[in-house]
């Protein structure tokens, strides 16, 4: 019997980042984090289980995937099989409507869509908390792409429960994430490997010790739609994570000269009165979070900014959801 389901999910951008694991085997993060999903950037994933398949197959944007990326997905499918108590292999087809390898993390939307489509295909009806828990084993940030809008990923250190929950819907605040792409190359050290070095930085302890304070400020800034407060805490948190990366052993430098130049430009644009702030993940691309009234002027400035090769943007996005088995369109450039 063929069992099939399809789902879509959006990537997310964290205002308060997670970096480091307190328990690697159970993929428990060292600190809680807050993010928003990015609408318009979408992963569409179909999963089909069939007793005649000899192993799991994965195609990404029409290309057959092998090696380490396939192994990572096969391990994730093992978890889904264990939940459903079956031993049947799958054929997975996943498409991003944003340029592949554009430096926008597709692992978050990818594993969120896979968790939902994979479990639904086997007839499991998991709660959002259960799906988020499952997705975090594929990629930590995928746990935050399960619920919609503005999301907090919390870990209870006593029970080990660790999943993300929405604290404000997507239409709560019309922020825009405008992403300046500096590089489409794969990072030499991905986030999963990079964050294992976090504890070698003498700054990580201070970063973790201050995390509850930053989370509280960020949550309130979002709930109160206080852009100045969100801006200050978002930049501080990104700078702190990158300070930890740069002081790890061996050190990790994810920024390019253009990334720093753009961060400095943002500080100038703020003094002109523009509501814009920056944050960077484990890569050189700069996420400019802004209010919609400054979007046009920002896009104009970023497009011509030295080193920028592409600009994408999206407003707060909804949760991962099941869809019929049709494809998706291509994101705006
Ligand atoms: O989702 P992972 O486990 O690959 O880690 C992503 C970590 C950052 O993107 C750098 C920060 C975050 O919280 O999204």
Boltz pocket constraint, residues with backbone or C-beta under 6 A from the ligand:
constraints:
  - pocket:
      binder: B
      contacts: [[A, 12], [A, 13], [A, 14], [A, 16], [A, 17], [A, 18], [A, 19], [A, 33], [A, 105], [A, 107], [A, 108], [A, 139], [A, 140], [A, 141], [A, 142], [A, 191], [A, 192], [A, 280], [A, 281], [A, 282]]
      max_distance: 6.0
